[in-house]
Amino acid sequence: MYALYKGDSFIDLGTKQYLANLLNVKIETITYYMTPAHRKRVKSNAYIVIKIEDDCDKEANQNESI
């Protein structure tokens, strides 16, 4: 899951595909919104995407370490 923000305002939560459809951009653009390079280049009111670890991700990570 990924969280989409515009500046400090939360916009929506969903998959990369969902957020790309919401903004009418490519999935690659959503991936770019997650990078440190994007954060350095943009002003404070730009789109930012943050990966949110959910319970399924936590279980998968725990199973891999066993």
N, C-alpha and C positions, 0 to 999 in steps of 0.2 A: 504494500500500500504506500501511497505517496500523498503528501500534503502540499497543496498549492497555496501560496501566499502572494499577495500584491502589497509590497511594503510590509507593514506590520499586520495587515488585515488578512485573516484566513478566508480563502475562497471556497475550496472544496477538497475532498479526500477521495482517492480512487487509484486505479491502475494508471500506468503511463498512457495506455491506449485511451482510456476514458478522459484523462486530462488533455491529451492531444486533441480529441474530438471537441471537448469543451471550448478550447481556445482556437480551434481550427488551424492547428499547426501539425508538423510531423512529430513522430515519437522521438526522433533525434533531437528536436528542439527542446522537448521536455527533459531529456537526458542532459542537454547542455545547461538548462536552468539549474541543474544540481551541482555544477562544477564550481570550484573556487575561482576559476578564471572569469566566469560570468559574474560572480558576486563582486569581484574587483572592478569590473568594467561598468557596472550599472549604478544608477542613482538609487536613492532609498525607496522609490515607489515602483520598482520593477518586479516582475514575476520571479519568484524563487520556489524551487521544489525541494522538499526534504523527504527522504525515505523514512517511513514509519515501520518499525519492526512490530509485527503482530504476533499473536500466540502461535500460529502455524510456523512462522519463521523461527521462533524460539525453540519449538519442539524439534524442528529439523536440525538446528545447530546443536542441540543437546544430543540427539541421536548420532550425529557425525562424530562427536567427541568420545563416544563410548567405544 
